[in-house]
Amino acid sequence: MARLDTRRMGRTEMMPASLGLGAAWLGQGSERETIEGIHRAIDLGINYIDTYPRGQEDRWGKALEGGLRQEVYLQAKVSPLEKDGKKDFSAATTRRSVENSLKYLKTDYLDSVLIHDAIDIEDPLAPGHALDELIKMKEEGFIRHLGLGVRQHEFHRRAIETGHIDIVLTFLDYTLLDQSVAETTLPLAREHDVGIILASPMAMGTLTGVEPNQEDELRRARKENLDAKPQAHDMWKWCQARGVNIRHLAVQFCLAAPVDGIVMFGPANKQQVEEGYDAATAHIPDDVWHDFEAEFGVTALNT
């Protein structure tokens, strides 16, 4: 069995496997499917495990019983419910969120906690709000590293410049389709030695190998004010004609990114865990990358 390589996660000095297990879809099925997916990931050497508040964290706790908790880096998120139309990132709500994660995950510490899904970054960073409370909980020994998990690059910058954020999870902006974060957050993270998690390498399912819907692509491009012509369908068609698995290209493109950190995919079950691992470890001939670059202007940086 091929082995995943090990990566340094910025100044945290955590050394996880290069592929991490995201939580976005893993709790959508049955409890058994969730636990089987987590166990299979650990069997394959995936040891950075993401969780999600209100996402049935107790399943992760059950999956990690019997000593498995000590074999992984465990990450939780603070993503408060809305209150009066706004996210509640108060100190009390933040502490309650982390305490609930500790309880459901059956652990006395978390390797990392991310401020997640913030609509206005100034709210969680405000004095006496989420970041300050997380710093206290870190000092108390409940949390080892603090992070941010949002898409907006400007939010990344603000958080990194506080000096307290050790990890940034970015998603959708470093894929075969969009590398915009390479011009903003990635160089800033290198400057501050902040670890990076490149999430959603398969672009929320667009690069899994299922034929992309061209109308959906165009709607998404208009919504995000993208100037370039959507390329997902063209890439899929190119791969189909050459017998290439686009999922393999998508994951390995992200694995080759110039970051101190990991790639995180979001499987829904054990089969998708195995598919993600296969994508990360499959052999892709150099000539495939060279031809792909000639056609689309994108290639893995280590080829």
Backbone torsions as a table, in degrees:
resi	resn	phi	psi	omega
1	MET	NA	131.0	178.3
2	ALA	-65.2	147.5	-178.8
3	ARG	-107.2	141.5	172.6
4	LEU	-74.0	142.9	176.9
5	ASP	-77.9	170.5	-177.6
6	THR	-105.1	142.1	-177.3
7	ARG	-124.7	148.4	172.6
8	ARG	-86.3	129.7	-179.6
9	MET	-97.4	71.6	178.5
10	GLY	55.1	-148.9	-175.2
11	ARG	-73.0	-6.4	177.7
12	THR	-63.5	-26.2	-174.5
13	GLU	65.7	10.0	167.5
14	MET	-65.2	145.9	-178.2
15	MET	-127.3	69.6	-178.2
16	PRO	-81.2	167.0	169.9
17	ALA	-63.2	154.9	-172.3
18	SER	-66.5	-20.6	-179.7
19	LEU	-112.6	124.0	179.6
20	GLY	-107.1	159.7	-177.1
21	LEU	-101.1	111.5	177.8
22	GLY	-81.0	161.4	-172.4
23	ALA	-109.5	-1.9	-169.5
24	ALA	-56.6	-38.8	-174.8
25	TRP	-116.1	-8.3	-170.5
26	LEU	-70.6	-20.7	179.2
27	GLY	-97.0	8.3	-175.1
28	GLN	-78.7	-25.9	-179.9
29	GLY	-91.4	-152.0	179.9
30	SER	-76.5	164.4	176.4
31	GLU	-59.6	-40.7	-179.9
32	ARG	-60.5	-42.7	179.8
33	GLU	-63.5	-40.2	178.2
34	THR	-61.8	-49.1	-177.4
35	ILE	-65.5	-42.2	177.9
36	GLU	-61.9	-39.3	178.9
37	GLY	-64.2	-43.4	178.7
38	ILE	-65.0	-44.9	179.8
39	HIS	-62.6	-41.1	-180.0
40	ARG	-66.2	-39.3	178.0
41	ALA	-59.3	-46.2	-179.5
42	ILE	-64.6	-39.7	176.5
43	ASP	-56.9	-35.1	-176.6
44	LEU	-85.8	0.9	177.4
45	GLY	95.9	5.1	177.2
46	ILE	-79.7	117.8	-172.3
47	ASN	-128.3	14.2	171.8
48	TYR	-113.8	108.6	-169.6
49	ILE	-112.3	119.9	179.2
50	ASP	-91.7	148.9	174.8
51	THR	-130.7	178.0	-175.6
52	TYR	-144.7	126.7	179.5
53	PRO	-63.8	144.7	-176.4
54	ARG	63.9	9.1	179.7
55	GLY	-105.1	36.3	177.5
56	GLN	61.3	53.5	-178.8
57	GLU	-60.2	-23.4	179.6
58	ASP	-60.2	-26.4	176.8
59	ARG	-65.4	-40.5	177.7
60	TRP	-64.8	-39.8	177.8
61	GLY	-59.9	-43.3	178.3
62	LYS	-66.3	-40.2	-178.5
63	ALA	-63.9	-30.4	-173.9
64	LEU	-97.9	9.5	175.5
65	GLU	-68.1	165.5	175.4
66	GLY	77.1	22.4	176.5
67	GLY	99.8	-8.4	-178.4
68	LEU	-68.7	-26.6	178.7
69	ARG	-56.5	-36.5	-177.6
70	GLN	-74.8	-9.0	-178.8
71	GLU	-95.6	-3.4	-173.7
72	VAL	-131.8	159.9	165.1
73	TYR	-90.0	127.7	-172.9
74	LEU	-114.3	124.4	-175.8
75	GLN	-118.3	132.0	175.4
76	ALA	-118.9	174.2	-177.9
77	LYS	-133.5	149.6	169.4
78	VAL	-104.6	108.6	-178.6
79	SER	-137.8	77.7	-169.9
80	PRO	-65.5	151.6	172.9
81	LEU	-64.1	155.2	179.2
82	GLU	-72.6	144.3	176.9
83	LYS	-131.9	117.7	-176.7
84	ASP	55.7	40.3	176.5
85	GLY	81.3	3.4	-179.9
86	LYS	-128.3	154.4	172.3
87	LYS	-69.6	138.1	-179.5
88	ASP	-98.2	97.9	178.6
89	PHE	-104.6	33.0	177.2
90	SER	-67.1	163.5	179.6
91	ALA	-61.4	-42.8	-177.1
92	ALA	-64.7	-44.3	-180.0
93	THR	-66.8	-38.2	178.7
94	THR	-62.8	-47.7	-179.8
95	ARG	-63.1	-41.6	179.8
96	ARG	-62.8	-39.0	178.6
97	SER	-61.6	-46.0	-179.3
98	VAL	-68.1	-41.8	179.5
99	GLU	-62.6	-39.0	176.8
100	ASN	-63.7	-41.7	178.4
101	SER	-61.7	-44.0	178.6
102	LEU	-59.2	-42.1	-178.7
103	LYS	-67.1	-51.0	-175.9
104	TYR	-68.3	-34.0	-179.3
105	LEU	-83.3	-5.2	176.4
106	LYS	57.0	50.3	-179.5
107	THR	-140.4	158.9	178.6
108	ASP	-103.3	2.6	173.8
109	TYR	-156.4	159.0	176.3
110	LEU	-120.6	135.8	-179.6
111	ASP	-67.7	-34.0	175.8
112	SER	-152.9	149.1	174.1
113	VAL	-132.0	128.8	-179.4
114	LEU	-104.8	135.4	163.3
115	ILE	-72.6	122.9	-167.3
116	HIS	-127.0	143.4	168.2
117	ASP	63.9	33.6	178.8
118	ALA	-75.6	135.7	177.0
119	ILE	-87.2	-35.5	178.3
120	ASP	-129.9	111.8	-173.8
121	ILE	-65.1	-24.2	-179.1
122	GLU	-67.2	-25.2	-179.8
123	ASP	-65.9	-59.1	179.8
124	PRO	-65.6	-23.4	-179.5
125	LEU	-88.7	-7.7	-177.7
126	ALA	-64.5	150.0	179.0
127	PRO	-54.2	133.5	178.3
128	GLY	79.4	4.8	-179.7
129	HIS	-104.0	-151.1	-167.3
130	ALA	-55.6	-50.9	-175.4
131	LEU	-61.3	-45.4	179.8
132	ASP	-60.4	-40.0	-179.6
133	GLU	-68.9	-38.2	177.6
134	LEU	-65.7	-35.9	176.0
135	ILE	-61.9	-41.8	177.4
136	LYS	-61.7	-43.8	-177.7
137	MET	-69.3	-27.9	173.9
138	LYS	-68.3	-43.6	178.0
139	GLU	-63.3	-30.5	179.4
140	GLU	-80.5	-7.5	175.6
141	GLY	93.2	5.2	-179.6
142	PHE	-82.4	-23.9	-176.7
143	ILE	-132.2	140.0	178.8
144	ARG	-98.5	-33.8	-177.4
145	HIS	-143.9	147.8	-177.9
146	LEU	-111.5	147.2	-178.9
147	GLY	-150.1	-179.4	179.4
148	LEU	-133.9	135.3	177.9
149	GLY	-129.2	87.6	178.3
150	VAL	-142.9	169.8	-179.6
151	ARG	-90.7	-32.7	-170.2
152	GLN	-66.4	124.4	-177.4
153	HIS	-65.7	-35.0	179.1
154	GLU	-65.6	-33.7	175.5
155	PHE	-65.0	-39.2	177.2
156	HIS	-58.1	-47.2	-177.3
157	ARG	-60.1	-48.4	-178.1
158	ARG	-60.0	-42.6	-178.1
159	ALA	-68.1	-45.3	-180.0
160	ILE	-59.7	-40.6	-176.1
161	GLU	-71.3	-9.7	172.9
162	THR	-69.6	-23.7	-177.6
163	GLY	84.7	-3.0	-176.6
164	HIS	-105.5	-10.5	-176.5
165	ILE	-91.3	121.2	-177.4
166	ASP	-95.8	-22.6	-173.4
167	ILE	-139.4	138.7	170.2
168	VAL	-122.5	125.3	171.5
169	LEU	-97.3	118.5	177.3
170	THR	-116.4	146.9	-177.5
171	PHE	-139.7	148.3	176.3
172	LEU	72.5	-11.0	-175.8
173	ASP	-109.3	12.4	164.3
174	TYR	-140.6	87.7	179.9
175	THR	-143.4	-179.9	173.7
176	LEU	-59.8	-22.7	-173.7
177	LEU	-95.7	-22.5	-172.8
178	ASP	-156.9	121.8	178.6
179	GLN	-119.6	28.5	-172.5
180	SER	-61.3	-29.7	-178.5
181	VAL	-68.2	-17.1	178.5
182	ALA	-66.4	-20.1	-179.2
183	GLU	-96.3	-8.1	-173.3
184	THR	-124.3	-81.0	-172.5
185	THR	-69.6	-39.9	-173.5
186	LEU	-62.2	-47.2	177.6
187	PRO	-66.6	-33.1	177.6
188	LEU	-67.1	-39.4	177.7
189	ALA	-63.6	-41.0	177.6
190	ARG	-62.5	-40.6	-179.7
191	GLU	-61.6	-37.1	-176.6
192	HIS	-101.5	4.7	-180.0
193	ASP	57.5	42.4	178.2
194	VAL	-93.6	133.7	177.7
195	GLY	-70.9	148.8	-178.0
196	ILE	-120.7	136.8	168.5
197	ILE	-114.5	115.2	176.0
198	LEU	-90.3	103.8	-175.6
199	ALA	-99.1	159.3	-179.8
200	SER	57.4	54.8	179.5
201	PRO	-62.4	-22.8	179.2
202	MET	-97.1	19.0	171.4
203	ALA	54.7	54.0	178.1
204	MET	54.7	41.0	175.8
205	GLY	93.4	-8.0	-176.8
206	THR	-69.2	-28.2	-174.5
207	LEU	-113.7	32.3	-179.6
208	THR	-87.0	-15.4	-176.2
209	GLY	116.5	-14.2	172.7
210	VAL	-75.4	139.5	-177.5
211	GLU	-59.6	121.0	179.5
212	PRO	-67.4	145.7	176.8
213	ASN	-84.0	117.3	-175.2
214	GLN	-65.1	-34.9	178.6
215	GLU	-67.1	-38.9	176.7
216	ASP	-63.9	-39.3	177.3
217	GLU	-58.9	-46.6	-178.1
218	LEU	-65.5	-40.6	178.1
219	ARG	-62.5	-42.4	179.9
220	ARG	-64.1	-41.2	-179.8
221	ALA	-63.3	-41.0	178.8
222	ARG	-67.0	-40.7	-179.2
223	LYS	-62.8	-38.0	-177.5
224	GLU	-95.5	7.8	177.7
225	ASN	55.3	42.6	178.8
226	LEU	-83.1	133.5	-179.5
227	ASP	-82.0	-34.4	-175.3
228	ALA	-73.2	151.6	176.4
229	LYS	-68.1	131.6	177.7
230	PRO	-56.8	137.2	-172.8
231	GLN	-117.3	-2.6	-173.4
232	ALA	-58.6	-44.4	-178.2
233	HIS	-68.2	-39.9	178.7
234	ASP	-63.6	-39.8	178.0
235	MET	-65.8	-42.8	178.1
236	TRP	-60.0	-45.1	-179.3
237	LYS	-64.0	-41.3	179.2
238	TRP	-61.1	-45.5	-179.8
239	CYS	-66.0	-40.9	179.6
240	GLN	-59.7	-41.8	-177.3
241	ALA	-67.4	-24.0	-176.3
242	ARG	-108.7	4.5	-178.9
243	GLY	66.9	30.8	-179.5
244	VAL	-102.7	138.7	177.4
245	ASN	-87.1	110.3	-176.1
246	ILE	-63.4	-26.4	176.8
247	ARG	-62.3	-38.6	177.8
248	HIS	-63.5	-44.6	178.9
249	LEU	-62.9	-42.7	-175.8
250	ALA	-62.2	-46.1	-176.9
251	VAL	-72.0	-42.9	-177.0
252	GLN	-73.8	-25.4	172.4
253	PHE	-60.5	-45.0	179.6
254	CYS	-69.5	-37.9	178.7
255	LEU	-62.4	-25.7	-179.4
256	ALA	-87.9	2.3	-178.1
257	ALA	-64.6	147.8	-178.9
258	PRO	-81.5	70.6	-178.9
259	VAL	-133.1	156.5	166.7
260	ASP	-92.7	94.4	-176.6
261	GLY	167.4	-160.5	-171.3
262	ILE	-132.0	171.8	172.1
263	VAL	-105.8	138.0	-179.1
264	MET	-124.4	122.9	178.0
265	PHE	-108.1	164.2	-173.5
266	GLY	-123.3	76.7	179.6
267	PRO	-73.7	160.4	178.7
268	ALA	-104.5	-14.3	-175.8
269	ASN	-161.5	-180.0	-177.4
270	LYS	-59.4	-42.2	-179.7
271	GLN	-60.6	-42.8	-180.0
272	GLN	-71.2	-28.9	172.1
273	VAL	-59.7	-47.5	-179.4
274	GLU	-64.4	-38.5	178.4
275	GLU	-64.7	-39.4	177.9
276	GLY	-65.9	-42.4	176.9
277	TYR	-62.2	-45.2	178.0
278	ASP	-59.3	-40.1	179.2
279	ALA	-62.8	-37.6	-177.7
280	ALA	-73.5	-24.7	-172.4
281	THR	-113.9	-4.7	-179.3
282	ALA	-66.6	152.0	176.2
283	HIS	-86.3	126.8	175.7
284	ILE	-116.7	114.7	-179.0
285	PRO	-58.7	146.3	180.0
286	ASP	-58.3	-35.2	-176.6
287	ASP	-66.6	-27.1	175.6
288	VAL	-64.7	-46.8	178.6
289	TRP	-63.1	-41.4	-178.7
290	HIS	-64.2	-41.2	178.4
291	ASP	-68.7	-37.8	178.9
292	PHE	-64.7	-41.5	177.9
293	GLU	-63.7	-41.0	179.3
294	ALA	-61.9	-34.1	-178.1
295	GLU	-82.8	-39.7	-171.1
296	PHE	-121.9	-5.6	178.7
297	GLY	75.9	18.1	-177.4
298	VAL	-130.3	133.2	175.2
299	THR	-150.3	158.7	175.5
300	ALA	-66.3	136.4	-171.2
301	LEU	-72.6	-16.1	-179.1
302	ASN	-98.6	11.9	177.5
303	THR	-95.1	NA	NA
